[in-house]
């Protein structure tokens, strides 16, 4: 059920648990809950969750291996639905120091720990559902967050940029199928870089020095084929937009319906101010 459909029902919404990684996405979810009068409780992860995310918000700070502490805190807050949002880098196994629940999860994960993110995330979702939580996607708790098809703002990609978008989408789908990343930067139909474990911001910074011309190039983001859509959809926010402009690229193209766009109106205004384009496009299998 979407956020809009939930809002139309008369029954009160259950408390939402938010497992918050880094980036701005968890803060947007918290603000959406506050706007709708929905209670939320945040699990903040040591050395990962941005401190400003949990300011003035009910939360529990846990280390990465304290799964039992997190589950107990969520249940004490009467959380029934759970959303996972933000970036959490996979830790070294030697640094986890698991409690009993974490040890159970690690046993369940097994060989998934040595594989890509997709299989690992599906196993994590299954674990929390076994604990009695309903794991939902960001689009289930926020309205109008999925990227729409078409232009966002008024700056239109020129013919060269449109060719780069089409080319970049094919490359991004390819690396996604290998469970490597969700983003590429393309200029003149040449790949400047692909996203790996470092994340989108570092990808943009790394590719700045590789530009073929002073201005141009597109950041293209798509979800991985067969991706677990409740976790880790590609995200476009103001920080990404600012970074793309700062590094001299022409714009951003994101998969319509397969990526998240935070505060679309603010994004459109800022894109126009910076003179870069933002566009949602459909991926054809």
Backbone bond lengths (Angstrom), bond angles and torsions (degrees), N, CA, C in turn:
res aa  C-N    CA-C-N  psi(-1)  N-CA   C-N-CA  omega(-1)  CA-C   N-CA-C  phi
1 X - - - 1.473 - - 1.525 109.19 -
2 X 1.326 116.37 134.25 1.461 120.76 -179.05 1.510 111.22 -76.62
3 X 1.339 116.59 166.50 1.463 121.03 177.28 1.522 110.09 -60.45
4 X 1.307 117.72 -37.53 1.456 121.61 -179.64 1.535 110.47 -66.91
5 X 1.327 117.17 -42.62 1.457 120.59 179.18 1.520 111.24 -65.76
6 X 1.339 117.16 -40.20 1.452 120.76 178.28 1.521 110.56 -61.98
7 X 1.338 116.16 -41.45 1.460 120.11 -176.66 1.519 111.36 -65.54
8 X 1.339 117.18 -23.58 1.450 120.11 -177.04 1.520 112.58 -82.87
9 X 1.327 118.67 -10.44 1.449 121.57 179.28 1.509 109.70 -86.54
10 X 1.337 115.50 157.60 1.461 119.71 -177.41 1.521 112.45 -86.03
11 X 1.322 117.59 -21.45 1.464 120.34 -178.20 1.523 109.96 -70.03
12 X 1.333 117.52 140.95 1.462 119.64 178.26 1.526 111.11 -66.10
13 X 1.303 115.80 145.53 1.457 120.59 179.96 1.523 110.20 -74.25
14 X 1.326 117.89 141.82 1.466 119.65 178.11 1.528 110.66 -69.83
15 X 1.315 115.39 157.46 1.464 119.76 176.42 1.531 109.40 -58.96
16 X 1.316 115.62 138.65 1.464 121.35 -178.33 1.521 109.98 -103.61
17 X 1.303 116.20 126.45 1.456 121.37 171.41 1.513 109.96 -91.09
18 X 1.319 116.74 135.95 1.462 121.83 -178.90 1.522 108.53 -122.55
19 X 1.311 117.31 112.50 1.466 121.01 171.52 1.517 106.15 -87.30
20 X 1.334 115.62 108.33 1.460 121.66 -165.98 1.522 111.94 -102.84
21 X 1.311 115.39 118.38 1.446 120.66 169.17 1.522 109.93 -89.65
22 X 1.320 116.24 -159.53 1.463 120.10 177.53 1.525 109.32 -81.72
23 X 1.306 117.38 -177.06 1.464 128.11 -176.67 1.519 110.62 79.53
24 X 1.340 114.99 176.41 1.465 121.30 -172.20 1.516 114.18 -85.23
25 X 1.319 119.24 -10.29 1.456 121.64 -174.72 1.531 113.27 -57.92
26 X 1.340 120.64 -47.59 1.472 118.46 179.54 1.524 113.23 -58.04
27 X 1.328 117.82 -34.94 1.470 119.92 179.47 1.522 111.57 -66.40
28 X 1.321 116.63 -36.24 1.456 119.97 177.21 1.531 110.64 -65.39
29 X 1.319 116.98 -38.91 1.467 120.39 178.73 1.526 110.23 -65.86
30 X 1.329 117.10 -42.35 1.471 121.02 178.49 1.525 110.07 -60.51
31 X 1.329 117.09 -45.22 1.468 120.07 -179.89 1.531 111.38 -64.09
32 X 1.339 116.81 -36.34 1.465 120.26 177.53 1.528 110.53 -64.13
33 X 1.331 117.07 -40.40 1.466 120.63 177.18 1.526 110.59 -64.38
34 X 1.318 116.40 -45.11 1.465 120.19 -178.99 1.524 111.11 -62.65
35 X 1.320 116.33 -39.00 1.465 120.70 -179.57 1.522 111.32 -63.88
36 X 1.322 116.32 -34.78 1.462 121.05 -176.92 1.528 112.41 -94.99
37 X 1.338 117.28 1.52 1.455 120.08 -179.71 1.512 113.42 72.24
38 X 1.317 116.87 25.62 1.460 121.28 -179.34 1.530 109.67 -95.65
39 X 1.314 116.32 132.17 1.460 119.83 177.03 1.524 109.74 -70.33
40 X 1.343 114.75 143.45 1.459 118.94 175.35 1.516 109.58 -141.29
41 X 1.312 114.92 155.88 1.464 121.86 178.32 1.519 107.43 -137.24
42 X 1.329 116.12 130.53 1.462 120.89 -172.27 1.529 110.91 -107.41
43 X 1.308 115.37 132.40 1.467 121.58 166.98 1.520 106.95 -95.61
44 X 1.338 114.95 109.74 1.463 121.33 179.08 1.523 108.71 -95.42
45 X 1.312 116.76 134.46 1.463 121.97 -176.31 1.520 109.37 -100.88
46 X 1.321 115.49 126.35 1.462 120.91 -179.13 1.530 110.70 -53.62
47 X 1.324 115.78 136.83 1.468 123.36 176.63 1.527 113.00 63.36
48 X 1.328 117.06 16.42 1.462 120.84 179.15 1.520 111.75 -132.85
49 X 1.332 117.59 -57.01 1.458 121.66 -177.38 1.521 110.38 -68.10
50 X 1.319 117.00 132.37 1.463 121.35 177.85 1.529 109.39 -64.85
51 X 1.335 118.65 129.65 1.471 120.92 -176.53 1.521 113.56 -54.90
52 X 1.348 118.16 -36.31 1.458 120.11 -178.14 1.529 112.47 -67.09
53 X 1.330 116.92 -18.64 1.463 120.46 179.89 1.520 111.66 -61.48
54 X 1.331 116.99 -37.89 1.469 119.79 -171.83 1.526 113.10 -104.83
55 X 1.315 118.09 8.48 1.462 119.77 178.42 1.520 110.50 -64.21
56 X 1.331 115.66 121.66 1.460 121.33 178.65 1.513 114.47 72.60
57 X 1.327 118.08 15.22 1.462 122.75 -177.44 1.525 109.17 -120.81
58 X 1.336 119.27 135.89 1.467 119.80 175.37 1.521 110.47 -56.77
59 X 1.316 116.21 128.21 1.463 118.63 -176.00 1.527 111.02 -158.40
60 X 1.305 114.41 168.40 1.465 122.87 173.46 1.520 107.19 -133.54
61 X 1.329 116.77 128.23 1.461 121.55 177.87 1.522 108.69 -91.92
62 X 1.326 116.56 123.88 1.465 120.52 -177.94 1.526 109.56 -131.80
63 X 1.305 115.53 152.67 1.453 118.77 170.99 1.521 108.69 -83.34
64 X 1.311 116.57 165.31 1.456 121.62 -170.07 1.523 112.44 -60.58
65 X 1.337 118.72 -26.72 1.469 120.98 -177.31 1.507 114.58 -96.08
66 X 1.345 117.92 4.74 1.468 121.01 -176.40 1.528 111.11 -97.43
67 X 1.322 115.86 61.10 1.458 120.33 -178.09 1.528 110.71 -65.54
68 X 1.327 116.88 -39.95 1.459 120.22 179.88 1.515 112.13 -60.61
69 X 1.322 117.06 -42.49 1.462 121.27 178.25 1.526 110.25 -62.34
70 X 1.325 117.02 -41.12 1.467 121.06 179.79 1.528 110.87 -65.10
71 X 1.323 117.21 -45.52 1.462 120.92 -179.04 1.524 110.84 -64.30
72 X 1.311 117.20 -42.79 1.473 120.52 178.67 1.532 111.11 -61.65
73 X 1.337 116.35 -41.65 1.466 120.24 179.99 1.526 111.08 -65.78
74 X 1.330 117.35 -40.66 1.462 121.34 179.00 1.534 111.20 -64.39
75 X 1.318 116.01 -42.94 1.461 119.29 -179.86 1.526 111.22 -69.42
76 X 1.331 117.28 -35.91 1.461 120.23 176.92 1.524 111.48 -64.76
77 X 1.334 116.39 -29.07 1.467 121.46 177.67 1.524 111.73 -86.40
78 X 1.321 116.90 6.52 1.472 123.52 178.12 1.525 111.80 60.38
79 X 1.320 115.93 37.97 1.465 121.69 178.04 1.521 109.62 -77.02
80 X 1.323 115.13 131.82 1.468 121.18 176.41 1.529 111.30 -113.52
81 X 1.328 115.94 -34.56 1.461 120.77 178.89 1.519 109.69 -111.06
82 X 1.337 114.88 146.35 1.453 120.51 -172.94 1.516 109.42 -135.26
83 X 1.340 116.07 134.18 1.454 120.88 175.15 1.523 108.42 -125.64
84 X 1.317 116.22 140.59 1.461 121.94 178.46 1.517 107.88 -110.31
85 X 1.320 117.10 124.16 1.462 120.06 -171.77 1.516 110.94 -144.86
86 X 1.309 115.82 141.79 1.460 120.19 179.50 1.518 111.41 98.62
87 X 1.301 114.72 170.20 1.461 121.47 -174.62 1.522 110.90 -89.51
88 X 1.322 115.94 128.57 1.467 121.84 173.25 1.520 107.03 -128.09
89 X 1.319 116.16 113.12 1.460 119.60 179.52 1.522 110.15 -75.34
90 X 1.305 114.92 140.60 1.458 120.10 179.93 1.534 109.87 -65.28
91 X 1.343 117.60 122.89 1.462 119.14 -177.21 1.528 112.09 -80.24
92 X 1.308 115.48 163.70 1.452 119.54 170.65 1.524 109.13 -69.50
93 X 1.316 117.01 139.71 1.458 120.47 -177.40 1.521 111.85 -58.11
94 X 1.321 116.27 -33.63 1.465 119.86 -177.40 1.522 112.65 -71.33
95 X 1.332 117.86 -14.05 1.463 121.02 -177.41 1.525 113.33 -99.00
96 X 1.333 118.45 -2.36 1.460 120.77 -171.24 1.530 112.62 -75.72
97 X 1.307 119.88 -40.68 1.480 123.58 -175.79 1.532 110.36 47.15
98 X 1.330 117.14 68.21 1.464 120.31 -170.61 1.530 113.34 -72.33
99 X 1.362 115.24 143.73 1.456 119.75 167.88 1.537 106.86 -83.98
100 X 1.338 117.86 -172.41 1.465 120.28 -173.49 1.530 111.85 -63.24
101 X 1.344 116.42 -41.99 1.461 119.35 178.84 1.521 111.51 -66.06
102 X 1.318 116.10 -40.51 1.461 119.51 178.83 1.519 110.94 -65.62
103 X 1.349 116.62 -37.33 1.462 120.01 177.28 1.530 110.41 -62.96
104 X 1.353 115.77 -38.39 1.468 120.08 176.65 1.525 110.47 -63.88
105 X 1.332 115.91 -42.39 1.458 119.76 178.50 1.518 111.44 -64.27
106 X 1.319 117.13 -43.55 1.466 120.58 179.78 1.527 110.89 -61.16
107 X 1.330 116.16 -38.02 1.465 120.23 177.54 1.524 110.15 -64.67
108 X 1.339 115.75 -41.29 1.464 120.65 179.22 1.526 110.93 -65.15
109 X 1.344 115.28 -39.74 1.461 119.17 -178.17 1.516 111.55 -66.64
110 X 1.319 116.57 -42.80 1.452 120.95 177.28 1.509 112.83 52.64
111 X 1.320 116.54 -124.20 1.460 121.52 -176.46 1.522 112.84 -70.67
112 X 1.357 117.80 -12.18 1.464 120.02 178.30 1.521 111.62 -60.87
113 X 1.340 116.22 -27.41 1.458 120.58 -179.90 1.516 111.95 -62.30
114 X 1.313 116.03 -25.18 1.461 120.60 -177.17 1.529 111.84 -98.32
115 X 1.340 116.36 3.11 1.458 120.22 -177.67 1.515 109.81 -109.75
116 X 1.338 116.25 -165.71 1.456 121.18 -177.04 1.518 113.03 -74.46
117 X 1.337 114.59 176.04 1.459 120.25 -175.61 1.523 113.06 -66.81
118 X 1.338 118.49 -35.61 1.456 120.94 -172.05 1.527 112.09 -59.45
119 X 1.307 117.29 -52.25 1.461 120.87 -178.93 1.522 110.82 -65.15
120 X 1.315 116.82 -37.43 1.461 121.07 178.36 1.529 110.78 -62.59
121 X 1.330 117.09 -45.81 1.460 120.91 -177.64 1.523 111.40 -66.24
122 X 1.320 117.57 -37.53 1.466 119.87 177.25 1.534 110.38 -62.30
123 X 1.311 116.43 -38.96 1.461 119.93 179.33 1.521 111.10 -67.72
124 X 1.319 117.47 -38.53 1.463 121.48 178.64 1.528 110.30 -64.68
125 X 1.341 116.83 -43.07 1.461 120.47 177.07 1.523 110.57 -59.48
126 X 1.326 116.50 -46.36 1.465 120.41 179.42 1.511 112.17 -59.15
127 X 1.314 116.89 -38.21 1.472 120.91 179.54 1.524 111.06 -63.44
128 X 1.319 117.32 -47.78 1.465 119.91 -179.18 1.531 111.39 -67.39
129 X 1.326 117.36 -32.76 1.458 119.00 177.13 1.522 111.15 -68.57
130 X 1.320 117.24 -34.43 1.464 120.81 174.47 1.526 111.38 -64.16
131 X 1.321 116.45 -26.50 1.464 120.99 178.19 1.528 112.22 -82.64
132 X 1.338 117.49 0.55 1.453 120.84 173.99 1.517 115.68 101.83
133 X 1.325 118.35 5.86 1.465 121.08 179.24 1.532 110.36 -96.28
134 X 1.314 115.04 148.42 1.463 120.55 171.56 1.519 107.68 -97.86
135 X 1.320 116.70 112.83 1.459 121.32 -178.72 1.529 108.63 -85.04
136 X 1.331 115.87 125.79 1.463 121.19 -177.01 1.527 109.44 -121.41
137 X 1.322 115.82 165.90 1.456 121.55 177.32 1.519 111.32 -91.35
138 X 1.323 115.51 164.47 1.467 120.58 179.67 1.520 111.15 -58.79
139 X 1.335 117.42 -38.06 1.466 120.21 -178.74 1.522 112.42 -67.35
140 X 1.339 117.43 -15.29 1.464 120.90 176.87 1.526 112.29 -80.88
141 X 1.327 117.19 -16.29 1.466 119.51 -176.22 1.527 112.72 -119.98
142 X 1.320 117.62 -5.65 1.456 122.48 177.47 1.521 109.47 -129.97
143 X 1.321 116.10 140.25 1.458 120.31 178.25 1.528 111.17 -84.74
144 X 1.320 115.51 147.43 1.474 122.62 170.93 1.524 112.75 52.57
145 X 1.319 116.86 41.79 1.462 119.50 -178.06 1.522 112.32 -102.06
146 X 1.332 118.29 -21.12 1.460 119.93 177.14 1.534 109.65 -71.93
147 X 1.309 116.02 139.79 1.463 121.14 -179.49 1.531 110.40 -63.31
148 X 1.336 117.93 126.19 1.464 120.37 176.48 1.525 110.51 -82.64
149 X 1.328 115.88 163.81 1.459 119.41 175.37 1.528 109.28 -81.15
150 X 1.325 115.43 138.59 1.453 119.83 176.40 1.513 113.20 113.44
151 X 1.304 114.55 -171.98 1.464 122.21 -173.69 1.524 110.91 -80.07
152 X 1.326 115.52 135.98 1.460 122.54 173.28 1.528 105.59 -109.67
153 X 1.324 118.00 113.37 1.455 120.05 -172.33 1.516 110.12 93.79
154 X 1.331 116.20 -163.12 1.467 119.80 -174.10 1.530 113.72 -120.33
155 X 1.322 118.86 -1.64 1.470 121.25 178.77 1.523 108.02 -85.88
156 X 1.320 116.31 124.04 1.468 121.57 -174.05 1.526 109.62 -101.98
157 X 1.337 118.52 136.03 1.473 120.25 176.37 1.526 110.96 -67.81
158 X 1.321 116.95 133.78 1.464 119.85 178.79 1.529 110.18 -75.55
159 X 1.324 116.47 -179.67 1.472 121.03 -174.75 1.527 111.20 -59.75
160 X 1.328 117.31 -41.26 1.461 120.36 -179.51 1.531 110.38 -64.40
161 X 1.329 116.64 -42.12 1.462 120.24 179.03 1.524 110.87 -65.39
162 X 1.332 117.82 -38.63 1.461 120.70 178.21 1.527 110.68 -62.90
163 X 1.310 117.03 -38.92 1.468 120.13 176.42 1.513 111.05 -65.79
164 X 1.322 116.34 -38.29 1.465 120.21 177.71 1.533 111.13 -65.87
165 X 1.333 116.92 -36.89 1.465 120.30 178.12 1.519 110.54 -63.31
166 X 1.324 117.28 -47.61 1.464 121.21 -179.47 1.525 110.95 -62.03
167 X 1.327 115.80 -42.84 1.467 120.11 179.07 1.527 110.60 -67.53
168 X 1.326 116.14 -45.30 1.460 120.45 -178.68 1.512 112.83 -63.07
169 X 1.342 117.00 -35.29 1.465 120.26 178.87 1.524 110.93 -62.40
170 X 1.331 117.24 -40.32 1.468 120.13 178.94 1.529 110.53 -65.85
171 X 1.331 116.18 -41.53 1.467 119.40 -179.83 1.525 110.41 -67.05
172 X 1.328 116.41 -43.52 1.462 120.19 -178.67 1.520 111.40 -62.99
173 X 1.324 117.59 -40.00 1.460 120.32 176.72 1.529 110.45 -63.44
174 X 1.325 115.61 -35.80 1.461 119.06 179.62 1.517 113.04 -66.32
175 X 1.342 116.70 -45.47 1.464 118.22 179.71 1.525 110.36 -71.80
176 X 1.344 116.44 -28.84 1.453 119.55 176.39 1.514 111.86 -66.63
177 X 1.323 116.86 -38.55 1.460 120.84 178.58 1.522 111.34 -62.99
178 X 1.328 116.48 -26.38 1.466 121.46 176.89 1.523 111.52 -90.04
179 X 1.353 116.90 3.60 1.462 123.35 179.19 1.534 111.52 59.36
180 X 1.354 114.86 42.64 1.465 120.23 179.77 1.516 110.78 -97.37
181 X 1.329 117.36 -51.11 1.453 120.81 -177.11 1.506 110.27 -168.41
182 X 1.334 116.23 -174.43 1.457 121.20 -175.33 1.529 112.96 -122.56
183 X 1.327 117.69 -3.08 1.462 120.09 -171.48 1.526 111.16 -134.41
184 X 1.337 113.99 148.30 1.462 120.89 171.57 1.516 107.69 -138.58
185 X 1.328 115.85 158.01 1.458 121.24 170.43 1.520 107.65 -119.21
186 X 1.335 114.42 127.34 1.460 121.55 -173.71 1.524 108.92 -126.51
187 X 1.329 116.27 140.65 1.460 121.30 172.98 1.511 108.62 -141.73
188 X 1.334 115.41 128.63 1.461 121.32 -177.88 1.530 111.46 53.42
189 X 1.344 115.16 39.85 1.470 123.47 -179.89 1.523 112.14 56.81
190 X 1.307 115.52 32.75 1.461 121.92 169.78 1.528 108.31 -121.97
191 X 1.310 115.85 139.28 1.459 121.12 -177.76 1.526 109.26 -83.06
192 X 1.320 116.40 116.09 1.466 120.55 175.75 1.518 111.47 -82.16
193 X 1.332 117.02 -32.01 1.450 119.50 -179.78 1.513 111.67 -173.51
194 X 1.321 116.04 154.87 1.461 122.32 175.40 1.526 108.22 -120.95
195 X 1.315 115.00 146.99 1.454 120.07 -178.88 1.529 110.17 -76.76
196 X 1.313 115.12 133.73 1.460 120.55 173.86 1.520 107.48 -123.63
197 X 1.301 117.95 -133.27 1.453 121.16 -174.25 1.527 112.85 -75.35
198 X 1.335 117.85 -15.24 1.462 120.50 -172.53 1.521 113.96 -75.96
199 X 1.334 118.77 -21.07 1.455 121.51 -179.80 1.516 112.57 94.05
200 X 1.342 115.01 169.86 1.460 121.30 -171.56 1.524 113.06 -67.01
201 X 1.331 117.78 -43.49 1.464 120.05 -177.67 1.524 111.31 -58.66
202 X 1.302 116.59 -45.40 1.473 119.91 -179.92 1.524 111.08 -67.32
203 X 1.320 116.53 -35.84 1.464 119.86 175.57 1.523 110.45 -58.55
204 X 1.330 116.56 -47.24 1.470 121.00 -179.17 1.518 110.50 -61.41
205 X 1.325 116.43 -46.38 1.469 120.90 -179.82 1.525 110.99 -61.71
206 X 1.316 116.40 -42.57 1.466 121.09 -178.16 1.524 111.61 -63.76
207 X 1.336 115.88 -36.39 1.461 120.00 -175.40 1.525 113.63 -82.30
208 X 1.320 117.48 -13.41 1.467 119.44 -179.25 1.525 111.52 -56.31
209 X 1.330 116.81 -43.68 1.465 120.71 -178.08 1.525 112.72 -75.59
210 X 1.320 117.61 -8.45 1.459 121.36 -175.89 1.525 112.70 -101.31
211 X 1.335 117.05 0.82 1.452 120.05 -176.78 1.533 111.41 -58.24
212 X 1.332 115.06 141.47 1.460 121.00 -179.86 1.517 111.27 -81.31
213 X 1.323 116.14 -26.64 1.460 122.68 175.97 1.523 107.20 -136.55
214 X 1.330 115.83 162.98 1.462 119.48 -175.23 1.518 111.84 -62.24
215 X 1.330 117.54 -38.87 1.456 121.35 -178.54 1.516 109.42 -125.20
216 X 1.320 116.20 139.16 1.457 120.63 179.23 1.509 110.51 129.43
217 X 1.298 115.84 177.62 1.452 121.36 -176.90 1.525 110.89 96.96
218 X 1.330 115.52 147.59 1.464 121.64 -173.80 1.526 110.32 -131.22
219 X 1.321 115.35 136.15 1.462 121.65 168.38 1.526 107.09 -86.81
220 X 1.323 116.88 121.27 1.461 122.11 -179.21 1.528 108.70 -116.05
221 X 1.338 116.23 127.36 1.463 121.16 -177.96 1.527 109.83 -125.93
222 X 1.326 116.62 128.40 1.469 122.14 175.21 1.522 108.61 -136.74
223 X 1.325 115.66 155.54 1.457 118.23 173.92 1.526 108.81 -76.37
224 X 1.320 115.41 155.55 1.454 119.73 178.44 1.529 110.06 -71.21
225 X 1.329 117.38 145.33 1.462 119.03 174.73 1.533 110.61 -58.35
226 X 1.322 116.86 136.71 1.467 122.79 178.72 1.529 112.30 62.97
227 X 1.330 116.88 23.21 1.464 120.55 -179.46 1.520 111.37 -70.83
228 X 1.333 117.08 145.64 1.455 122.56 170.88 1.525 107.53 -69.36
229 X 1.349 115.94 105.31 1.464 121.24 -168.97 1.520 113.57 -72.17
230 X 1.346 118.80 -14.11 1.456 119.54 -179.01 1.531 112.69 -76.53
231 X 1.315 116.58 -13.84 1.459 120.88 -178.29 1.525 109.29 -135.93
232 X 1.328 115.41 139.28 1.461 120.63 165.08 1.519 114.91 70.20
233 X 1.341 118.52 31.15 1.461 118.21 168.86 1.532 109.00 -67.41
234 X 1.330 118.35 149.46 1.469 120.16 175.74 1.521 110.68 -57.60
235 X 1.330 116.69 144.09 1.458 121.94 -175.92 1.524 110.10 -125.99
236 X 1.338 115.45 135.40 1.458 122.06 172.01 1.521 107.58 -116.90
237 X 1.331 116.05 121.79 1.459 121.44 176.74 1.515 110.07 -134.05
238 X 1.308 115.60 -177.50 1.462 120.16 -177.92 1.523 112.02 -61.18
239 X 1.327 116.76 -36.09 1.462 118.90 -179.20 1.521 111.19 -63.67
240 X 1.334 116.58 -42.32 1.463 119.86 176.46 1.515 111.10 -61.34
241 X 1.326 115.22 -44.49 1.470 121.00 179.76 1.528 111.53 -58.96
242 X 1.327 115.76 -48.13 1.467 120.55 -179.77 1.523 111.07 -61.74
243 X 1.313 116.67 -39.30 1.468 120.39 -178.76 1.529 110.88 -67.53
244 X 1.320 117.34 -41.31 1.465 121.07 178.11 1.529 110.52 -60.76
245 X 1.342 116.58 -44.67 1.465 120.44 179.51 1.527 111.34 -66.74
246 X 1.326 116.15 -43.15 1.470 120.94 -179.17 1.521 111.77 -58.84
247 X 1.321 116.30 -36.12 1.466 120.40 -177.22 1.525 112.90 -91.66
248 X 1.342 117.33 5.48 1.451 120.80 169.95 1.508 116.54 83.00
249 X 1.332 117.64 20.93 1.459 119.00 177.29 1.525 110.09 -89.07
250 X 1.336 115.47 161.92 1.463 120.02 -171.14 1.516 113.48 -83.68
251 X 1.339 117.54 -26.49 1.450 117.08 -178.15 1.510 113.87 174.19
252 X 1.343 113.80 -172.47 1.456 123.19 -176.05 1.521 108.50 -130.16
253 X 1.330 116.01 136.50 1.462 121.63 172.96 1.522 107.75 -125.94
254 X 1.346 116.63 127.95 1.460 121.37 -176.93 1.521 109.60 -128.98
255 X 1.310 115.56 148.51 1.460 120.74 -177.75 1.526 111.05 -65.87
256 X 1.305 116.94 122.93 1.464 121.65 177.40 1.518 109.61 -67.52
257 X 1.338 116.05 129.04 1.454 121.04 -179.39 1.505 114.42 77.60
258 X 1.321 117.69 -7.49 1.461 121.25 -178.38 1.511 112.77 -122.79
259 X 1.334 116.70 13.89 1.462 121.59 177.98 1.528 107.74 -149.04
260 X 1.331 115.22 165.83 1.459 121.21 -178.29 1.517 109.48 -108.82
261 X 1.313 116.42 138.96 1.463 122.00 178.81 1.526 107.43 -124.62
262 X 1.336 116.38 112.60 1.456 121.76 -173.39 1.525 111.04 -87.47
263 X 1.340 116.31 127.27 1.462 123.47 176.82 1.525 109.99 53.43
264 X 1.325 114.38 68.46 1.469 121.29 -171.18 1.526 112.99 -58.04
265 X 1.323 117.51 -40.99 1.473 120.26 -178.23 1.524 111.40 -64.35
266 X 1.342 115.89 -44.06 1.465 119.78 178.20 1.526 110.32 -65.58
267 X 1.319 115.87 -36.51 1.460 120.70 178.71 1.524 110.87 -63.25
268 X 1.331 116.04 -43.55 1.472 120.50 179.88 1.523 110.88 -63.59
269 X 1.334 116.21 -44.57 1.479 119.07 -179.74 1.521 111.05 -62.10
270 X 1.318 116.49 -44.13 1.471 119.54 -176.75 1.529 111.05 -70.33
271 X 1.313 117.37 -36.39 1.468 120.34 177.07 1.525 110.38 -60.97
272 X 1.332 116.57 -42.18 1.466 120.06 178.23 1.527 110.94 -63.89
273 X 1.332 116.58 -41.87 1.467 120.62 178.54 1.518 111.61 -61.49
274 X 1.339 116.26 -37.69 1.464 120.76 -177.24 1.524 112.60 -86.22
275 X 1.335 116.42 -11.61 1.459 120.12 178.72 1.506 114.29 74.79
276 X 1.326 116.85 28.96 1.466 120.09 177.64 1.530 108.56 -120.16
277 X 1.330 116.20 158.48 1.454 119.98 -178.37 1.529 110.78 -98.62
278 X 1.335 114.66 152.57 1.453 122.88 170.10 1.522 106.34 -132.88
279 X 1.322 117.50 127.82 1.450 120.71 -175.73 1.522 110.02 -141.07
280 X 1.340 114.82 142.07 1.462 120.55 171.52 1.517 109.59 -101.10
281 X 1.322 117.38 137.13 1.461 120.88 -177.06 1.525 109.92 -135.34
282 X 1.313 115.98 154.15 1.463 121.36 178.58 1.524 110.36 -89.10
283 X 1.318 115.06 137.78 1.468 120.80 176.49 1.515 107.89 -96.23
284 X 1.319 115.91 127.07 1.474 121.79 179.49 1.522 108.42 -102.02
285 X 1.333 115.93 119.28 1.476 119.97 -179.49 1.511 110.60 -71.06
